Amino acid sequence: MDDSDYLRLLTHQAEQANAFLSNARKWERERWVCQRLLQALNVSHRLEEFSAAGQEPPDVLFREASFEVFFVLDEGRRLNDEWRVELERRRSAFSLSQLVRREAKPRRIGAAELQARLAPTLRKKAHNYSERGLDPGELDLLAFVSLKRVVPDFNSHFPPPTEFLRQGWRSLSLVGPTFARVLFAHPDAPDFLRSNLGRSVLFDVGISL
C-alpha cells in the first residue's frame, strides 16, 4: 500500500466515523458501547439479543440488562464537530506528512478524578428522571469514556461512589478504549455485572471515537 492508498483509507475511515456519529445511528452507537463492555467482561453475545426499548430510557435492552448509555469527553470536545473537521483535513491532504501533528502528552489522573467526571451527566439525569417520575433503580448506567488529554491510572484507589449510589441507579459501569470497570451493581442487577463488580479490565489494544 503506497501513501495515496493509505490516505484514501484514512479518509474512508473518517467518513465512516462521521456516519456513525449521525443522529440516524444513535441506537447503533449505543449498542456498540454495550458490546464493548460485554467484550471486556468476556460475556458472549449475539446481535439479535440487543433491542431498543419502546420508550427511552433505557437506550439498549440486553437480556436482563436495561442499559442507559452516555458519553464522557474532555471539556469542550464534541465528537461530531471533531470528526467533521478531521474528515475535511484528510480530504484536503495531498500527502501523509500533511496529516502529522503534535499532540500534547496526556496528563495522568487518578481513579477518583476519572470517577468524578461522570458526576455532571449523572446529576442531570437523576434530576430529569425524578421530574418525569422514572425509577432509576431499573436502569443500568453505562458510560463510554473518551478522553484525549488525560490517561487514567488504574493503580490508584477508586473511592466509594457514594453520590451515585444515593441517586438510586441499579448499576453503574464504565468502558473506554483500553479499560472497563463495574463501579457498583445492586443485588437485582444482571449477574454478569455483579460478578465483575470492582474489577478493572485493561486491554492492550483500544478502539475509540
N, C-alpha and C positions, 0 to 999 in steps of 0.2 A: 504493500500500500504506500503510494507516494504522498507528498504533502497535500496535494489538491484533493485526493481521495479522502484523506483524513479530515480535511477541512469541511468537505461535504458531509462526512459522518457527524462531525461536531454540530454542524448546522441542523442536520436532521434530528439529532438528539434534543437540541434547543426547541425545535418545532414541536416535538413530542411532549416536552415538558410544559410548553405553553398550552397545548391542547389539554393535557392532564389537569392543569390548574384552572380550567374554564368552569363556569357555573354548571354547564351541562354535565360535567363529570364529577360533580361534588360527591355523590354517593360512592362512585368507584374509588375516589381518592380516600374516602373514609374507610372503605373496605380494605384498601391496600394497607392502611395503618394497622388495622386489626390483624391482617395477615402477617405483618412484620412482627407483631407481638407474639402471635402463635408460633411462628418460626423460631423466635428466640427462646420460647418456653418449651420447644420441642413437642408441640401439640399438632398431631396430624389433622388435616382438614381438607375438605373439597369445596370448590366454588359454590356448589349448589346448597351448601349448608348455611350460606350467608343470605340474608334477606333484609329488605327495608321495612321499617315499622310503618303502620298505616298513618301514624301521626308522630312527628318529632316532638320531644325526644322519646326514645333513643334514636341514634343515627343508624346503627347496624345491629341486627339480631344474629347471634351465632349460638346454636344450641340453647343452653340456659342463660347465656350472657346477653345483656342489653347494653351495648357499648354506646357511650356518648363521647365523640371524638373532638378534640380541639388541638390547635397548633400553638407551640410556644417558640417565638422567634426573638432574635436580638431586637432591642428597642429601635423603632424606626424602619425596620425591614418589612417589605411587602413582597411576598413571593411572586405574585402576578407581575408587578412592576419590574422586579429584579430580572425575571426570565424574559420579559418583553424587551428590555434593554439589551440583555445578553444575546438574544436572537438577532437583533439588528447589528450588534457588534460582530457577530460571526458571519452574517450575510455580507457585510461590507468589507471583510478582511480579504486580502489577496494572498496572504501567507500566514503560516502558523506563528511566525515571530510577532505578527501584529496582535496576536491574542495573549501574548505573555504579559503579565502584570505582577507587580509585587504586592503581596498581602501582608499586613501586619501580623506578627506572631500572636496567636490567641493567648489570652490570659487564663491561667488555671484557676478554677473556682472550686470551693468545697461543696459537698453534698447539700449542706444547709442552704447555700445560695441557689443551687440548682432547684431545690425543692421550693424555695421562696418565689421563684419565677413563675410557678403555677398559680400563685395566690390571686393576682388581679382577675384572671379569667374565671377562676372558681368562685370568687366573691360575687362577680357579676351574674354568673349562672345561678348561684344559690339565691340571690335576690330576685332574679327574674322568675325562677321556678316557684318560689314562695308566693309571689304575686299572682301567679297563674294557678296556684293550688296543686302543683305537681309534687309527687313524692320522690325526693332524691334517693330514698332507700331502695328504689327499684332500678337504679342506674349504676352501671359500671363505667366509671370515667377513664378515658384513655388519652393521655397527652402525647403528641408527637413533638419531640424536642429537636429543633433545627437551629443550632447556634454556630455562628462562624467566628465570633470574636472571643469566645471563651471555650475552654475544654474542661469538662467535669472531672474531678479527682474522686474516683470511686474507692480509694483507700481512706477517704475521710468519713466522718461519722454522719449518718442520717439521723436528724433529730426526730422525735415523735411528731407525726403530722397532726398535732392537736387541733389546729384551726379547721383543717379539712374534715376531721372526724366529727367535729361539732356541727358541720354543715349537713351531715346525715347521709352522705353517699354510701352506696353498698360496697364499692371498692374503688381504688384509685391506682392506676398503673401508668408508667411512662415508658416510652420507647424512642430511641434515637438512631442515628446512622450506625453507631457501634455499640449500643447498650440497650438494656431493658431492665425494668425493676417493677415489682408489685409493691407499692408503698403500704397499702393496707387492703384487707379483704375480710368482711364480716362473715360470720358462720353461714349465712344464707347466700353468700357469693358463690359463683361457679367453682367447682372443685379444682380445675386447672389453675385458677388464680390463687386459691387458698394454699395449694401445695407448693407454690413458688413464692409465698409471702416473704419479703425481706431479703430475697436473694438477688444479687446483681449479676446479670448475664452480659458478658462482654464479647464482641465479635472482632475478628481480625480484619474483615473487610466490610466497609459500611456502604449503605445505599441511602442517599438523601435527596432532597429537593433544593 
